[in-house]
Amino acid sequence: MSVEQHMAIVLKTDINVVQSESRFKISLIKKLVVNLSKVVLVLGLVSLSACGGSGNDETPIPEEKVYPDYTDITASGGDTTTFDASESGHGFSTPAPNLTDAELALHLEGDLSFETAFTTAPNSAHPELDGLGPVFNNADCNSCHQRDGRNSTPTIPAGQSRVKLGSDAGIFLRISMAPTEPCVAGTSSNDYCAPIPVPDFGGQLFHRGVLQARPDWQQNQFIGQADVYLSYETKVVTYDDGTSVTLKKPLFAVENPYDAPGETIASANITSNLLQDDVLMGWRNGMPVFGLGLLEAIAEADILANVDEHDTDNDGISGRANYVFDAVKAKAGDSHPVSLGRFGWKANTPSVRVQSLGALRGDIGVTNPLFPNESIAGTALHDSYLTRTGFVDTGTGVDGEPEASAEFSDSVVFYAETLAVPARRNVANSNVREGARLFEQLNCTGCHKPSFVTKTSGNIGGSPMSPSHMGQTIYPFTDMLLHDMGDELADGRPDFLADGNEWRTRPLWGIGLTQTVNPQAGFLHDGRAATLEEAILWHGGEAQKSQQDFMALTAEERSQVIDFLMSL
């Protein structure tokens, strides 16, 4: 090889090395430039974020989720909470665990009283059981409050359009006359704004009766004041995502009243007092009976603190108190026997005692020391019944006392006052926690106030309160006030100061166990809602915005709200 050739090879090699090194350096420089650009971009975003940014260059930072204080609470009833109710068919039937031995004995006695099935008077073999009727809705407390919860919702048999209420019905009709004008303040001269009784019928329609309750008893044996039929109408609600839900509304038909047998609303010439155009009627379902003593132990001032009758805060939610006749005060000689209404679908009773003994006399027909007269006393039906049966069932025993003794009455009242509140469940579940946050976001707490602290002394129902109720932090999720729930839920029937659209906020504690205790139970005042979702969709009036906001949620979010409610 010549010198020239060798030099040419060396030169070519050097050039290749230089070119290779140049390409490496260029590649390295490019990578450095790209990485530097990324660093500059990140620093720029951080700078914009720190300074607040401007225009379309701003990058939002996700808001930190805030969960309400009650998210992790399990002891809904304070020290009265039972933690043994999960998935139990008797989850509402446990005595409060903080009762004394003497109180527990009285509670258990009351449990037996609550289960007592009464018979027609006279019953010489078991006089302690007689007194049923002569007209009534059920023969024992448990039929309307199955396992201390809600009653079963009536179903329509296949091939039929309606069902006649019988012995298995826990639902009934309240009745009254339409007032000529709203009652705004209760006094002795206007019967404290109480519903106006239907002449010769009263304030509640009793569809059952003892054998000879009616003048035409041979044709209508064991029939009460009238026959009541239930049917349903339906409508479909559709979410924006296309999911639809069918809602049902119960309708009633009243026929064959005792004062005009065979007559119906379609009769050519209506003569019955019950079927007149100015008679108002509304369905009522039995309600759960646990935790009632705690609700009565809430200081009146704490309930009234949430009243916003004229919506001064402009949130669309008012909240009104109902003031009602108090039989306990009247018996004690109070010159103005009126108290804050706390119980009943329209907050139309002031205490567990009035509620319990009023139902004993009304729903069952058993007189007692607080209500010593028959619910239909003075009506043509009662007068004819007494004459027909020889005055053997007057509502007064052979001893001159009411049919239920003071001891029986006190025990059943104490039982209803001291049933334990079931503990919450699954509070650590992520969907339950999200549901709690959404429940707050939807402003459901505008009516369903989460918590109260009970008073530390005083009376309930005219008697000293149990120490088990004192100073308890409770989570009932109710403000105990009246709210306009819209025309769809209205029955048009006023009750003391409550108008036809208003209902008391139902406590939500224990609601997740409702259909564990009774799989056939429904929700709302007439059992129309088969699920909690349906109950929400029926909300209107003051709850309309919350209902609409619920409908605007995603399917997952709606499910989370239900999961939270099921944890209560």
C-alpha positions in Angstrom: 0.0 0.0 0.0 1.4 3.4 -0.9 1.8 6.2 1.5 -0.9 8.1 -0.3 -3.4 5.3 0.1 -2.6 4.9 3.8 -3.1 8.6 4.4 -6.4 8.5 2.6 -7.7 5.7 4.9 -6.6 7.5 8.1 -8.3 10.7 6.9 -11.5 8.9 6.1 -11.6 7.3 9.5 -11.0 10.6 11.3 -13.8 12.2 9.4 -16.2 9.3 10.4 -15.2 9.7 14.0 -15.8 13.4 13.9 -19.1 12.9 12.2 -20.1 10.3 14.8 -19.1 12.5 17.7 -21.0 15.4 16.1 -24.2 13.4 15.8 -23.9 12.3 19.4 -23.4 15.8 20.6 -26.3 17.1 18.5 -28.6 14.3 19.9 -27.4 15.1 23.4 -28.1 18.8 22.9 -31.6 18.0 21.5 -32.4 15.9 24.6 -31.2 18.6 26.9 -33.3 21.2 25.1 -36.5 19.0 25.3 -35.9 18.3 29.0 -35.2 21.9 29.8 -38.4 22.9 28.0 -40.4 20.4 30.2 -38.8 21.9 33.3 -39.6 25.4 32.2 -43.2 24.4 31.5 -43.7 22.8 35.0 -42.1 25.8 36.7 -44.4 28.0 34.7 -47.5 26.1 35.8 -46.4 26.1 39.4 -45.9 29.8 39.1 -49.3 30.4 37.6 -50.9 28.2 40.2 -49.1 30.1 43.0 -50.1 33.4 41.6 -53.7 32.5 40.8 -53.2 32.4 37.1 -55.2 34.2 34.5 -57.3 33.6 31.5 -57.2 30.2 29.8 -53.8 29.4 31.2 -55.2 28.6 34.7 -55.1 25.0 35.8 -57.7 24.2 38.5 -56.7 22.4 41.6 -59.2 19.7 42.8 -61.1 20.8 45.9 -60.5 18.8 49.0 -63.6 16.8 50.0 -65.1 17.8 53.3 -67.2 15.2 55.2 -69.9 16.2 57.7 -69.4 15.7 61.4 -71.9 12.9 61.5 -70.2 10.8 58.8 -68.5 8.4 61.3 -71.1 8.5 64.1 -72.4 5.0 65.1 -74.3 5.6 68.4 -77.4 7.2 67.0 -79.2 7.1 70.3 -76.3 8.0 72.6 -76.2 5.5 75.5 -79.6 4.1 74.5 -78.1 2.7 71.3 -78.1 -1.0 70.7 -75.3 -2.5 68.6 -76.9 -5.9 68.3 -79.6 -4.9 65.8 -77.7 -5.4 62.5 -79.6 -7.6 60.0 -82.0 -8.6 62.7 -85.8 -8.9 62.2 -86.1 -7.7 65.7 -83.8 -4.8 65.3 -86.3 -2.3 66.6 -87.4 -4.3 69.6 -84.5 -4.1 72.0 -84.8 -2.3 75.4 -82.5 0.6 75.9 -79.3 -0.9 77.4 -78.9 1.9 80.0 -82.2 1.1 81.8 -82.1 0.3 85.5 -83.3 -3.1 86.6 -86.6 -1.7 87.8 -87.0 0.2 84.5 -86.2 -2.9 82.5 -88.9 -4.9 84.4 -91.4 -2.2 83.6 -90.3 -2.1 79.9 -90.7 -5.9 79.6 -94.2 -5.6 81.2 -95.0 -3.0 78.6 -93.7 -5.3 75.9 -96.4 -7.8 76.9 -99.0 -5.1 77.0 -98.0 -3.9 73.5 -98.5 -7.5 72.2 -101.9 -7.9 73.9 -104.8 -8.8 71.5 -108.1 -7.6 72.9 -111.5 -9.2 72.7 -115.1 -8.1 72.7 -116.5 -7.2 76.1 -117.6 -8.8 78.2 -115.0 -11.6 78.5 -115.7 -13.2 81.9 -112.9 -15.7 81.5 -110.3 -13.0 80.7 -111.7 -9.6 81.7 -108.2 -8.1 81.4 -108.5 -8.7 77.6 -111.9 -7.3 76.9 -112.8 -3.9 75.6 -112.2 -4.2 71.9 -114.2 -1.8 69.7 -117.1 -1.7 69.2 -115.4 -0.3 66.0 -111.7 -0.3 65.5 -108.8 -0.7 63.0 -106.8 -3.4 64.7 -107.0 -5.5 67.8 -103.4 -5.0 69.1 -100.6 -2.4 68.9 -98.3 -4.8 67.0 -100.6 -5.0 63.9 -99.9 -1.4 63.0 -96.3 -1.4 64.3 -95.1 -4.8 63.2 -92.0 -5.7 65.3 -92.1 -2.1 66.5 -91.6 -0.9 63.0 -93.8 0.0 60.0 -96.9 -2.0 58.9 -97.0 -3.9 55.7 -98.1 -2.1 52.5 -101.3 -3.6 51.1 -100.9 -5.3 47.7 -103.5 -5.7 45.0 -104.3 -9.4 44.2 -103.6 -10.4 40.6 -106.5 -9.8 38.3 -108.1 -7.2 40.7 -108.0 -3.4 40.6 -108.4 -2.8 44.3 -108.3 -4.5 47.7 -110.7 -4.1 50.7 -109.0 -3.3 54.0 -109.4 -6.1 56.5 -107.7 -7.5 59.6 -104.3 -7.4 58.0 -104.3 -3.7 57.2 -102.1 -1.4 59.2 -103.2 1.6 57.3 -106.3 3.6 58.0 -108.1 6.9 57.1 -108.2 10.1 59.2 -111.4 12.0 58.5 -112.6 15.5 59.3 -114.8 18.3 58.0 -113.3 21.0 55.8 -112.9 24.2 57.9 -114.5 27.5 56.6 -111.2 29.3 57.2 -107.7 28.3 58.5 -107.2 28.2 62.2 -104.2 30.2 63.3 -104.3 30.1 67.1 -105.9 27.5 69.3 -108.2 28.5 72.1 -111.0 26.9 74.1 -113.6 28.5 71.8 -112.2 26.9 68.6 -111.3 23.5 70.3 -107.7 24.5 70.0 -107.7 24.2 66.2 -108.4 20.4 66.4 -109.7 18.8 63.3 -113.5 19.1 63.1 -115.2 15.7 63.6 -117.5 14.3 60.9 -121.0 14.2 62.4 -121.9 10.7 63.7 -118.4 9.4 62.7 -115.7 11.3 64.4 -112.1 11.9 63.4 -110.9 8.4 62.3 -112.6 5.9 60.0 -112.9 2.5 61.6 -113.3 -0.2 59.0 -113.6 -3.1 61.4 -116.2 -3.8 64.1 -117.3 -6.4 66.7 -120.0 -8.8 65.6 -123.0 -6.5 66.3 -121.3 -3.1 65.8 -123.7 -2.0 63.0 -127.5 -1.9 63.0 -127.4 -4.1 59.9 -124.9 -6.4 61.5 -126.6 -9.6 60.2 -125.7 -8.4 56.6 -122.4 -6.8 57.6 -120.9 -8.9 60.3 -117.6 -7.6 61.8 -117.8 -4.5 59.6 -117.1 -1.1 61.2 -118.3 2.4 60.2 -117.8 1.7 56.4 -115.9 -0.4 53.9 -112.6 1.0 52.7 -111.0 0.0 49.4 -107.4 0.8 48.3 -106.1 1.0 44.8 -103.0 2.5 43.2 -102.3 4.9 40.4 -98.8 5.1 38.9 -96.5 7.5 37.1 -93.0 7.2 35.7 -90.1 9.5 36.6 -87.1 9.5 34.3 -83.5 10.7 35.1 -81.4 12.5 32.5 -79.4 9.4 32.0 -82.5 7.5 30.9 -83.1 5.5 34.0 -86.8 5.4 34.9 -88.6 4.7 38.2 -92.3 3.9 38.5 -94.0 5.6 41.4 -97.3 4.5 42.9 -99.9 6.5 44.8 -102.6 4.9 47.0 -106.2 5.9 46.3 -109.1 5.2 48.6 -112.8 4.5 48.0 -115.2 4.5 51.0 -118.5 2.6 50.6 -121.3 1.1 52.5 -121.4 3.5 55.5 -123.5 2.4 58.5 -125.8 5.5 58.2 -126.6 4.6 54.5 -125.8 1.0 53.8 -124.8 0.2 50.2 -124.2 3.9 49.4 -121.2 5.0 47.4 -119.8 8.2 46.1 -121.4 7.3 42.8 -124.9 7.0 44.3 -127.5 9.2 42.7 -128.7 10.6 46.0 -126.0 10.7 48.7 -127.3 10.9 52.2 -124.5 9.6 54.4 -122.6 12.2 56.5 -119.4 10.4 55.5 -119.7 10.8 51.8 -120.4 14.5 51.6 -118.2 16.8 49.5 -116.9 18.7 52.5 -115.5 15.6 54.3 -111.7 15.4 54.1 -109.8 12.1 54.3 -106.2 11.1 54.4 -104.2 7.9 54.7 -102.1 7.1 57.7 -99.5 4.4 58.2 -98.2 3.1 61.5 -94.7 4.4 62.4 -91.7 2.9 64.2 -91.9 3.3 67.9 -88.2 3.1 69.0 -86.4 6.2 70.3 -89.6 8.1 71.0 -88.6 9.0 74.6 -85.5 10.6 73.3 -87.4 12.8 70.9 -89.7 13.9 73.7 -86.6 14.7 75.8 -85.4 17.3 73.3 -85.8 20.7 74.9 -88.6 22.7 73.3 -86.4 25.7 72.9 -83.9 23.6 70.8 -86.7 22.6 68.5 -88.1 26.1 68.2 -84.6 27.4 67.4 -84.9 25.9 64.0 -88.3 27.5 63.2 -88.1 29.8 60.1 -91.7 30.2 59.3 -91.1 33.1 56.9 -87.9 31.8 55.4 -85.8 34.7 56.5 -82.6 33.0 55.3 -84.1 32.6 51.8 -83.1 28.9 51.5 -86.6 27.9 50.4 -87.2 26.0 53.7 -89.4 27.4 56.4 -90.1 24.9 59.2 -93.1 25.6 61.5 -94.1 24.4 64.9 -97.5 22.8 65.5 -99.3 23.5 68.8 -101.9 21.0 69.8 -104.4 20.0 72.5 -102.6 18.2 75.3 -104.9 15.7 77.1 -102.3 15.3 79.9 -102.5 19.0 80.7 -106.3 19.1 80.4 -106.5 16.2 82.9 -104.2 18.1 85.3 -106.6 21.1 85.1 -104.3 23.4 83.0 -106.3 26.4 81.9 -104.6 26.4 78.4 -103.9 22.7 77.6 -101.8 23.3 74.6 -98.3 21.9 73.9 -95.8 21.7 71.1 -96.7 18.9 68.7 -93.9 16.3 68.4 -95.4 13.0 67.2 -97.7 11.8 64.4 -97.4 12.5 60.7 -98.4 16.1 61.2 -96.9 16.6 64.7 -100.5 16.4 66.0 -99.7 14.9 69.4 -97.5 16.3 72.1 -96.2 13.3 73.9 -95.6 9.5 73.8 -98.3 9.2 76.4 -100.9 11.0 74.4 -99.9 9.2 71.2 -99.9 5.7 72.8 -103.1 6.0 74.8 -104.9 7.9 72.1 -104.1 5.0 69.7 -105.2 2.5 72.4 -108.6 4.2 72.6 -108.8 5.1 68.9 -107.2 2.4 66.8 -108.2 -0.5 69.1 -111.2 1.0 70.9 -109.9 0.4 74.5 -110.7 3.1 77.0 -108.0 4.1 79.5 -107.4 6.6 82.2 -106.3 9.4 79.8 -109.1 8.7 77.3 -112.0 7.2 79.4 -114.7 7.5 76.7 -115.2 5.5 73.6 -114.0 7.2 70.4 -117.5 7.0 68.9 -119.4 8.0 72.1 -122.4 10.1 71.4 -122.8 9.0 67.8 -125.9 7.2 66.4 -123.8 4.1 65.8 -122.7 3.9 69.4 -126.1 4.6 70.8 -127.8 1.9 68.7 -125.0 -0.5 69.6 -125.5 0.0 73.3 -129.2 -0.5 73.0 -128.9 -3.6 70.8 -126.4 -5.3 73.1 -128.0 -4.4 76.4 -125.4 -1.9 77.5 -122.8 -4.7 78.3 -120.0 -2.9 76.5 -120.1 0.7 77.6 -116.3 1.4 77.8 -116.4 1.1 81.6 -115.6 -2.1 83.5 -117.7 -3.5 86.3 -115.4 -1.7 88.7 -116.4 1.6 87.2 -112.9 2.1 85.7 -111.9 2.3 82.0 -111.2 -0.9 80.1 -107.3 -0.6 80.4 -106.0 -0.1 83.9 -103.5 2.6 84.9 -100.8 0.0 85.3 -101.4 -1.4 81.8 -101.4 2.1 80.3 -98.2 3.2 82.1 -96.4 0.0 81.0 -97.2 0.4 77.3 -96.2 4.1 77.4 -92.9 3.3 79.1 -92.2 0.5 76.6 -92.7 3.0 73.7 -90.5 5.5 75.5 -87.6 3.2 76.1 -87.0 1.1 73.0 -83.3 1.3 72.0 -82.2 3.1 68.8 -80.3 0.8 66.5 -76.6 1.7 65.8 -75.5 2.8 62.4 -73.7 0.3 60.2 -71.0 0.3 57.5 -69.8 3.8 58.4 -66.3 3.2 57.1 -67.6 2.1 53.6 -66.4 4.6 51.0 -69.8 4.8 49.3 -71.5 5.4 52.6 -69.0 8.2 53.4 -69.6 9.8 49.9 -73.3 9.5 50.5 -73.0 11.4 53.7 -71.2 14.2 51.9 -73.8 14.3 49.1 -76.6 14.2 51.7 -75.1 17.4 53.1 -74.5 18.9 49.7 -78.1 18.3 48.7 -79.2 20.2 51.8 -81.2 17.3 53.1 -80.2 18.5 56.5 -82.3 21.6 55.9 -85.1 19.5 57.3 -83.4 16.4 58.5 -81.4 18.1 61.2 -78.7 15.6 62.2 -78.4 15.9 66.0 -79.7 17.2 69.3 -78.7 16.9 72.9 -81.5 15.9 75.2 -82.3 17.8 78.4 -80.9 16.8 81.7 -84.0 17.0 83.8 -87.8 17.5 83.7 -90.9 15.7 82.7 -92.1 13.9 79.6 -95.8 13.2 79.2 -96.5 14.7 82.6 -94.2 12.3 84.5 -90.5 12.5 85.5 -88.3 11.5 82.6 -86.1 8.3 82.8 -82.4 9.0 83.6 -81.7 6.9 80.5 -82.9 9.8 78.4 -81.0 12.6 80.1 -78.1 14.4 78.5 -77.9 12.1 75.5 -76.3 13.3 72.2 -78.6 11.8 69.6 -78.7 11.7 65.8 -82.4 11.3 64.7 -82.1 13.4 61.5 -85.2 15.4 62.1 -86.0 19.0 63.1 -89.4 17.9 64.5 -91.1 20.7 62.5 -93.7 21.0 59.8 -92.8 21.5 56.2 -94.8 22.0 53.0 -93.9 18.9 51.0 -95.8 19.9 47.9 -99.1 19.0 46.2 -98.1 15.5 45.2 -97.9 14.4 48.9 -100.7 16.6 50.2 -103.9 15.2 51.6 -105.5 18.6 51.9 -106.5 17.9 55.5 -105.5 20.4 58.2 -104.6 19.1 61.7 -104.4 21.7 64.4 -102.0 24.4 62.9 -100.7 22.1 60.2 -102.2 22.7 56.8 -103.0 20.1 54.1 -99.6 20.3 52.5 -97.5 20.1 55.7 -95.9 17.1 57.3 -93.6 16.7 60.2 -90.0 15.7 59.2 -89.7 12.0 59.8 -86.6 10.9 61.8 -84.3 8.9 59.6 -82.5 6.9 62.3 -83.0 3.1 61.8 -84.5 3.6 58.4 -82.0 1.3 56.8 -83.3 -1.6 58.8 -87.0 -0.9 57.9 -87.4 -3.8 55.4 -85.1 -6.1 57.4 -87.6 -5.8 60.2 -90.6 -6.0 57.8 -89.8 -6.8 54.2 -93.3 -5.6 53.1 -93.0 -2.2 54.7 -93.2 1.0 52.7 -92.2 4.6 53.3 -94.0 8.0 53.7 -97.3 8.6 55.4 -99.3 6.2 53.2 -96.6 3.6 52.3 -96.5 4.7 48.7 -92.8 4.4 48.4 -91.4 0.9 48.2 -87.8 2.1 48.3 -85.9 5.1 49.7 -85.2 6.3 46.2 -89.0 6.4 45.5 -89.5 8.3 48.8 -86.9 10.9 47.7 -88.6 11.3 44.3 -91.9 12.1 45.9 -90.4 15.1 47.8 -91.7 18.4 46.6 -92.5 21.8 48.1 -89.7 22.9 50.3 -87.8 19.8 49.4 -88.2 20.3 45.6 -84.7 21.7 45.1 -83.1 18.9 47.0 -85.1 16.4 45.0 -84.1 18.0 41.7 -80.4 18.1 42.7 -80.7 14.4 43.6 -82.1 13.7 40.2 -79.1 15.6 38.6 -76.6 13.3 40.3 -74.9 10.5 38.4 -76.3 7.0 39.0 -73.2 6.2 41.2 -73.8 9.3 43.3 -77.5 8.5 43.7 -76.6 5.0 44.9 -74.1 6.5 47.4 -76.9 8.7 48.9 -79.0 5.6 49.3 -76.1 3.7 50.8 -75.7 6.5 53.4 -79.4 6.3 54.3 -79.2 2.5 54.6 -76.4 3.0 57.1 -78.6 5.0 59.4 
